[in-house]
Amino acid sequence: MNTWRSASVAVAAAALLTLTAACGQGEPDADASGRSAGNAAPAQGSYGDGYGSAAGGSGAAEAKPAGQLAVWKSKKFGEVLTDSAGFTLYRFDRDTAKPSKSACAGECAETWPVVAADGAKAAPGVDPALVGSVTREDGTEQLTVAGWPMYRYAADEKPGDAKGQGVGGTWHAAAPDGKKATAAPEGGSADEADGKGADLPGMSTRQDPELGEIVVDKNGRTVYRFTKDSAWPMKSACTGACLERWPVVEPVDESDAEGVLKKGFTVFDRPDGKQQQTLDCWPLYTFAGDKAPGDLNGQGVGGTWYAVSPEGKLLGAPE
């Protein structure tokens, strides 16, 4: 009888040690305040209403003409459309191309100065028919490329700067044909890199221009962690109405996850009966305020919600 009990205790202890090791105990991560070593906070205003802010920008709202459009070939972003002075041109996800319409006015247009249409010429090798204009409410004729209104970013200080790329998850450097500038993945197309038509795994990663590599779900939506949760014991502090804003990431088969840490890649059985995927044993969520792949509107909310690295670490949390 004593032998059987000893064996049972040994098995239970081994299981506990395995789970403890899987959950990365003893490795520094975030404390109760959400601090995470080695992660710098994003620039203030980079994520929020989708407009962003240009810290140190001039705030000039005057629409300056682009002149002869050109192409800047970036290893990170692919082919990027620029004005005649080499400054990056951007497009806004809240605008529309058919019909052409700008959703950026007032303070937004100070951070993102519109590009005047007069005198603009298509970049070499690009169909001139793609270059057009839209009349804004103030009467200004704004440059459009493939129907998309074009902007500069007030925080870009010199040719080759692309500080506006990815701001708010809604601003993107423009490609010469008006699409979002995205370097094509090896063996793939730019549209696939942009998340359009891509067959994503249950969990994978994407490259963010400010935070680096971040975890996304099967729909390309940003995955977040809550600093009030704990990994050991696994516990979620987001319950009730909180889950309406921060839906849990449903269980993902380990074989359907790419580029993320498999240690501590377990399913958490919540007290409310839901099952929630974890990474390094930290419960994972998405944000109801993210409306499209690439959105980062949940980043830094309440000083407690942050995007997640492939190792399950907090990204952009204050040190």
C-alpha positions in Angstrom: 0.0 0.0 0.0 2.8 2.4 0.9 4.5 1.6 -2.4 1.4 2.5 -4.4 1.0 5.8 -2.5 4.7 6.6 -3.0 4.3 6.0 -6.7 1.2 8.2 -6.9 3.0 11.0 -5.1 6.0 10.7 -7.4 3.7 10.9 -10.5 1.9 13.9 -9.2 5.1 15.6 -8.3 6.6 14.9 -11.8 3.4 16.4 -13.4 3.7 19.5 -11.3 7.4 19.9 -12.1 6.6 19.5 -15.9 3.9 22.2 -15.8 6.1 24.5 -13.7 8.9 24.1 -16.2 6.6 24.6 -19.1 5.2 27.8 -17.7 8.7 29.3 -17.4 8.9 29.7 -13.6 12.0 31.5 -12.5 12.3 33.5 -15.8 11.7 37.3 -15.5 8.7 38.7 -17.2 6.2 41.3 -16.1 5.5 42.2 -12.5 2.0 43.2 -11.3 2.4 46.7 -12.7 3.0 45.2 -16.2 6.7 46.1 -16.4 8.7 43.9 -18.8 12.4 44.1 -19.1 13.8 44.9 -22.5 10.7 46.3 -24.1 10.6 50.0 -24.9 7.3 51.9 -24.7 5.9 53.1 -28.1 5.8 56.7 -28.9 2.9 58.5 -27.2 -0.1 58.7 -29.5 1.1 55.9 -31.8 -1.9 53.8 -30.9 -5.3 55.1 -30.0 -7.9 56.9 -32.2 -6.1 55.7 -35.4 -4.9 59.1 -36.3 -1.6 59.0 -34.3 0.4 62.0 -33.3 3.5 63.5 -34.6 5.7 64.2 -31.6 7.9 67.1 -32.7 6.1 67.5 -36.0 5.6 71.0 -37.4 1.8 70.6 -37.5 1.8 72.4 -40.9 -1.6 71.9 -42.6 -0.8 73.6 -45.9 -1.2 71.1 -48.8 2.1 71.1 -50.7 2.3 69.6 -54.2 4.1 66.3 -54.6 5.7 67.2 -58.0 7.3 64.3 -59.8 6.4 61.2 -57.8 9.3 58.7 -57.3 9.9 55.2 -55.8 12.0 54.4 -52.8 13.0 50.7 -52.6 13.0 49.6 -49.0 14.2 46.2 -47.8 11.6 46.5 -45.0 8.6 47.9 -46.8 9.2 47.1 -50.5 8.6 49.8 -53.1 7.5 53.0 -51.4 5.9 56.0 -53.1 7.6 59.4 -52.4 7.2 63.0 -53.5 9.8 64.8 -55.6 11.9 65.5 -52.4 12.0 61.9 -51.4 9.5 62.1 -48.5 7.3 59.1 -48.0 3.6 59.3 -49.0 0.9 57.5 -46.9 -2.6 56.2 -47.2 -5.3 55.9 -44.4 -7.4 52.8 -43.8 -10.4 55.0 -42.9 -10.4 56.7 -46.3 -12.1 55.1 -49.3 -10.9 54.8 -52.9 -14.2 54.1 -54.6 -15.4 56.8 -54.4 -12.3 58.7 -53.3 -12.9 60.3 -49.9 -10.7 61.5 -47.1 -11.6 60.8 -43.4 -8.7 62.9 -42.2 -9.4 66.6 -41.4 -8.7 69.2 -38.6 -6.0 68.1 -36.2 -5.6 64.8 -38.2 -4.6 66.8 -41.2 -2.0 68.7 -39.2 -0.3 65.4 -38.2 -0.9 64.0 -41.7 -0.6 67.0 -44.2 -2.5 66.3 -47.4 -0.6 66.2 -50.7 -1.8 68.7 -53.2 -2.8 67.3 -56.6 -1.7 70.1 -58.9 1.5 69.4 -60.8 1.8 65.7 -59.6 3.2 63.3 -62.1 3.1 59.5 -61.9 6.3 57.7 -60.8 8.4 56.3 -63.7 6.9 53.0 -64.9 3.6 53.6 -63.2 0.4 54.0 -65.2 -0.4 57.8 -65.3 -4.1 56.9 -65.1 -3.7 55.9 -61.5 -2.9 59.5 -60.5 -5.9 61.6 -59.8 -7.5 64.0 -57.2 -10.3 64.4 -54.8 -11.9 67.7 -53.8 -11.8 68.1 -50.0 -14.4 69.9 -47.9 -12.2 73.0 -47.8 -11.9 73.0 -51.6 -8.3 71.7 -51.7 -7.6 69.2 -54.5 -5.8 66.3 -52.8 -3.7 63.9 -54.7 -5.0 60.3 -55.1 -3.3 57.2 -56.4 -5.6 54.5 -57.5 -8.3 56.5 -55.8 -6.6 56.6 -52.4 -5.9 60.1 -50.9 -2.2 60.7 -50.3 -0.6 62.3 -47.2 2.8 63.0 -45.7 3.6 62.5 -42.0 4.7 65.6 -40.0 7.2 63.6 -37.9 9.2 62.5 -41.0 12.2 64.7 -40.9 14.1 63.7 -44.0 13.9 61.6 -47.2 13.8 57.9 -46.4 12.0 58.4 -43.1 8.8 56.2 -42.8 7.9 56.9 -39.1 4.2 56.9 -40.0 4.2 53.3 -41.2 1.7 51.3 -39.1 0.7 54.2 -36.8 -2.6 53.3 -35.1 -2.7 50.2 -37.3 -4.4 52.4 -39.9 -1.6 54.4 -41.6 0.6 52.8 -44.2 3.3 53.9 -46.6 1.9 53.8 -50.1 3.2 51.7 -52.9 3.6 53.2 -56.4 0.2 51.7 -57.5 -1.6 53.0 -54.4 -1.6 49.8 -52.5 0.0 49.4 -49.1 3.7 49.2 -49.4 4.7 45.7 -48.2 7.8 43.7 -48.9 6.6 40.4 -50.4 7.5 37.3 -48.4 9.8 34.7 -49.9 7.7 32.8 -52.4 4.7 35.0 -51.9 3.0 38.1 -53.1 2.7 41.5 -51.5 -1.1 40.9 -51.1 -0.3 37.9 -49.0 2.1 39.8 -46.8 -0.7 42.4 -46.3 -3.0 39.7 -45.0 -5.3 39.7 -48.0 -6.1 36.2 -49.2 -3.5 34.7 -46.9 -4.2 31.3 -45.4 -3.0 32.0 -41.8 -2.3 29.3 -39.2 -4.3 29.2 -36.0 -1.6 31.4 -34.4 1.4 33.0 -36.1 3.3 36.3 -36.1 3.7 39.5 -38.1 6.3 42.2 -38.2 5.2 45.5 -36.7 7.3 48.6 -37.5 7.5 49.8 -33.9 7.1 46.7 -31.7 8.8 44.1 -33.9 7.5 40.6 -34.2 4.0 40.3 -32.6 1.6 37.4 -32.2 -1.6 37.3 -34.3 -4.6 34.9 -34.4 -6.0 32.9 -37.3 -7.6 36.1 -38.7 -4.5 38.2 -38.5 -5.8 40.1 -35.4 -3.4 41.2 -32.8 -3.1 39.0 -29.7 -2.8 40.7 -26.2 -2.0 39.9 -22.6 -3.5 41.5 -19.5 -1.0 42.5 -16.8 -3.5 41.6 -14.0 -3.4 37.9 -15.1 -0.9 35.4 -13.8 0.8 32.4 -15.4 1.5 30.4 -12.3 -1.1 29.6 -11.2 -2.8 30.2 -14.5 -5.5 32.8 -13.7 -7.5 35.4 -15.7 -8.5 38.6 -14.1 -10.7 39.5 -17.1 -14.3 38.3 -16.5 -17.9 39.3 -17.2 -18.1 42.6 -19.2 -14.3 42.6 -19.6 -14.6 39.6 -22.0 -16.9 41.6 -24.2 -14.1 44.0 -25.0 -11.3 41.4 -24.7 -12.5 38.1 -26.2 -10.4 35.0 -25.2 -8.3 33.4 -27.9 -9.9 30.0 -28.4 -7.7 26.8 -28.2 -5.2 26.4 -31.0 -3.7 23.0 -31.9 0.0 23.1 -31.4 0.6 21.8 -34.9 -1.4 24.8 -36.2 0.8 27.4 -34.5 3.9 28.8 -36.3 6.7 31.0 -35.0 5.6 31.0 -31.4 7.1 29.4 -28.3 5.7 25.9 -27.8 6.7 25.7 -24.1 3.7 26.5 -22.0 1.5 26.5 -25.2 -1.5 25.1 -23.2 -5.2 25.5 -22.8 -6.6 27.2 -19.7 -9.9 25.9 -18.4 -11.6 29.1 -17.1 -13.9 29.1 -14.1 -16.7 30.4 -16.4 -16.4 27.3 -18.5 -14.6 28.8 -21.5 -11.4 27.4 -22.8 -8.6 29.9 -23.4 -5.3 29.5 -25.3 -2.1 30.5 -23.4 1.4 31.3 -24.4 4.1 30.5 -21.9 1.0 29.8 -19.7 -0.2 33.5 -20.0 -3.9 33.8 -21.0 -4.3 35.4 -24.5 -7.0 37.7 -25.8 -8.0 39.8 -28.8 -9.5 43.3 -28.7 -13.0 44.1 -29.9 -11.8 47.6 -30.9 -9.5 46.1 -33.6 -11.6 46.0 -36.7 -9.1 44.7 -39.2 -5.8 42.7 -39.4 -3.0 45.0 -38.4 -5.0 47.1 -36.0 -3.3 47.7 -32.6 -6.0 49.8 -30.9 -5.7 47.7 -27.8 -2.0 48.4 -27.2 -1.4 50.1 -23.9 -5.1 50.4 -23.0 -5.4 51.2 -19.3 -1.7 50.7 -18.9 -2.5 47.0 -18.6 -3.0 45.5 -22.1 -0.1 44.8 -24.4 0.7 43.0 -27.6 2.6 39.7 -27.2 6.0 38.6 -28.5 6.5 35.1 -29.9 7.9 34.1 -26.5 4.8 35.3 -24.7 6.5 38.5 -23.4 4.8 41.9 -23.1 5.7 44.3 -25.9 5.8 48.1 -25.3 5.1 47.9 -21.6 6.8 50.6 -19.5 9.9 49.5 -17.7 
